[in-house]
Amino acid sequence: MTESTAKTNETVAPSEGFVAQARVASKEAYEALWRQSIEDPTTFWQEQTKDLVFRTPWTAFSDGVPPYSEGEIPGPDGAAPMTFFPGATLNLTESCLDRHLTTPARTRAALIFEGEPGDTRTLTYFELHRETVRLAAALADLGVQAGDRVAIYMGMVPEAAIAMLACARLGATHTVVFGGFSSDALRDRINDCGAKVLLTQDGAWRRGHAVPLKDMADTALLETPTIEKVVVLARIGAERCHSHLKPGRDIDWHDLVSRVPSPKSIERAIRPAAFDAEHPLFVLYTSGSTGKPKGVLHTTAGYLAGVHVTSKYVFDLREGDLYFCTADVGWITGHSYLVYGPLSCGASILLYEGAPNFPDWGRFWSVIERHGVSILYTAPTAIRAFMRQGEEWPNRYDLSSLRLLGSVGEPINPEAWLWYHRTIGAERCPIVDTWWQTETGSIMLTTLPGAVAAKPGATGLPLFGVEMTIADDEGALHDRGAANGKLVIKRPWPSMARTLWNDNVRYGETYWKAIPGRYFTGDGARRDEDGYFWVTGRIDDVLNVSGHRIGTAEIESALVSHSAVAEAAAVGRPDEMKGQALVVFVTLKEGKQAGPVLKNELAAHIDREIGKFARPDEIRFTDALPKTRSGKIMRRLLKDVAAGTVRANQDTSTLEDLGVLAKLQAED
């Protein structure tokens, strides 16, 4: 992030009107709650989860917090040894759905859907519960049992949320695969978790075009031996998508839920079983620095507690709010703050299918005006894109229904923060910038609206149950005063990922080894004199491009799989719009010709191998890559070349051939 137009000590206080109604209305109140969550977590979480449904209540917060001694990597095989809310049992959907049926929320809109073509649907809590039960019974009839894995490869339609809830109701562990991923990426994720059933749709709308999800799924399913059944939702129309059902394997969604299930399946759906607090809820894959995506495993009670409490306090949710989270359901933000968190609070959610600028740059603002959205949670990339288009687009619409704005996915630069505050929020809406990860499950840093002032560009203060600190290069922790370094979480928290699917050792080495006994986030950060954290972005080999985490190794592996490529190196460069732009340096095999045709071919290859969201912003051909004498590619030098910031006194002491760097600079 930059600070070119905003000072680190500039603050924007919430309005008196907002403070008067806020759940947490002062810094003193925030600090008291935070201290209680750290010093007396049992009392804190008992109070904060009392409106959730536990079949067997919990009495102990954890079997040990913190469970790690200094220098210890968690567990003998890398798995986290602790549990949260031990002994408790629950069915998560009873907190998100059933409990609302005996309250006025029964007839309240749970989910308002607007499709890209303009079609709309509204599901009340009663109707969402009914559709979840119907699908759960149908899946039970297909043989889905507790502990089975179910893959979901869908667009932004209500059925995607219904699918997640139906799986949770049966105790089946779902893995949602972003609809922008390629066939190969879908195949790899299905095979890694051993999914038994795939839920998908014929196609999804995107900027007026049909994305052929079923066709891509069919390609993936050629190499997925564990899949037994495929349930296909008709969204676009089979003819337009050239989608066909494979006899014996594929089932039309509406036909399936219209059948009369067996009495046993009906019983399992209407009166669902309760599961242990640590029962696996979902596996969500995120990019890693080794090229193989990581299957982040979240369990039930701790995750639900985390997203419930943060939804309630960070977004100051209250009856009458209409909450619009623009994230795709295929990412963790869609899981935590489009489905589970808001529904556990009884909120009304708006789900939009299409692109933010289709058919024009007024689409988001039109949605907000027509539906009366009160809370908007979106990404800095989108904010910067809107900012570039000018104020005339949002100024055409009545945005007076908005009362709170949120930012998620990457650091927001102060200029974009101030534009968001002034142009979209009319200087009356607090902005909650939020930092968290797929692995954390729920929001970890923010400025609670009404409680504390915000600083444009700063992520803010730790949330309840979260102890953050900064570690230096030697691993020493700096708990007091201003500091720069690695962002570290000092102790476990309820919504944390418990492990990586089938890879406990990688879990321990990835998150707990760099700063022994502490969770290293992989992000760099600094803390100012007021205790506010400023997250500066990834410091490992994972890029954050428009809020999407992309592993450089994954990009490089895809490029090298092309017949023309000998070597590839992927790096990020600062980008005003995306946060980071993806630049790849490619060396070719003997006899292969560099040029625009091959560039286009390689870009299309990335589209097929990973997805269009991972397409490089720039492909640069080179005769050689800068390497150390041991043969390691010096990516830090390539980052400087990509950014145009190579310095005369650059440390090249380990570079094998100085001429390689000179030639790259000459080509720049």
Salt bridges, closest charged atoms under 4 A:
GLU3 OE2 - ARG526 NH2 2.36
GLU47 OE2 - LYS50 NZ 2.79
ASP51 OD2 - ARG99 NH2 4.00
ASP51 OD1 - HIS308 NE2 3.10
GLU70 OE1 - ARG518 NH2 3.26
GLU94 OE2 - ARG55 NH2 3.00
ASP98 OD2 - HIS129 NE2 3.26
ASP98 OD1 - ARG169 NH1 2.89
GLU114 OE2 - ARG363 NH2 2.97
GLU114 OE2 - ARG370 NH2 2.79
GLU114 OE1 - HIS371 NE2 2.76
ASP119 OD2 - ARG235 NH1 2.77
GLU131 OE2 - ARG130 NE 3.26
GLU131 OE2 - ARG134 NH1 3.21
ASP148 OD2 - LYS196 NZ 3.18
GLU159 OE2 - ARG121 NH1 2.97
ASP184 OD1 - ARG187 NH1 3.31
ASP188 OD1 - ARG187 NE 3.02
ASP192 OD1 - LYS292 NZ 3.70
ASP218 OD1 - LYS214 NZ 2.81
ASP218 OD1 - ARG249 NH2 2.91
GLU223 OE1 - ARG187 NH1 3.21
ASP250 OD2 - LYS214 NZ 2.91
ASP250 OD1 - ARG249 NE 2.59
GLU267 OE1 - ARG271 NH1 3.15
GLU278 OE1 - ARG498 NE 2.73
ASP316 OD2 - ARG318 NH2 2.78
ASP316 OD2 - ARG403 NH1 3.17
GLU319 OE2 - ARG108 NH2 3.73
ASP321 OD2 - ARG403 NH2 2.75
GLU353 OE1 - ARG235 NH2 2.64
GLU391 OE2 - ARG422 NH2 3.55
GLU410 OE1 - ARG384 NH2 3.15
GLU439 OE1 - ARG549 NH1 3.04
GLU467 OE1 - ARG491 NE 2.86
ASP472 OD2 - HIS478 NE2 3.01
ASP479 OD2 - LYS490 NZ 2.94
ASP523 OD1 - ARG538 NH1 3.51
ASP528 OD2 - LYS455 NZ 2.74
ASP530 OD2 - LYS455 NZ 2.66
ASP540 OD2 - ARG538 NH2 2.72
GLU554 OE2 - ARG189 NH2 3.99
GLU556 OE1 - ARG635 NH2 2.77
GLU567 OE2 - LYS627 NZ 2.61
GLU576 OE2 - ARG388 NH2 3.80
GLU601 OE2 - HIS562 NE2 2.74
ASP607 OD2 - ARG615 NH2 2.36
ASP617 OD2 - LYS578 NZ 2.62
GLU618 OE1 - ARG573 NH1 2.53
GLU618 OE2 - ARG620 NE 3.76
ASP623 OD2 - LYS663 NZ 2.34
ASP668 OD1 - ARG620 NH1 3.15
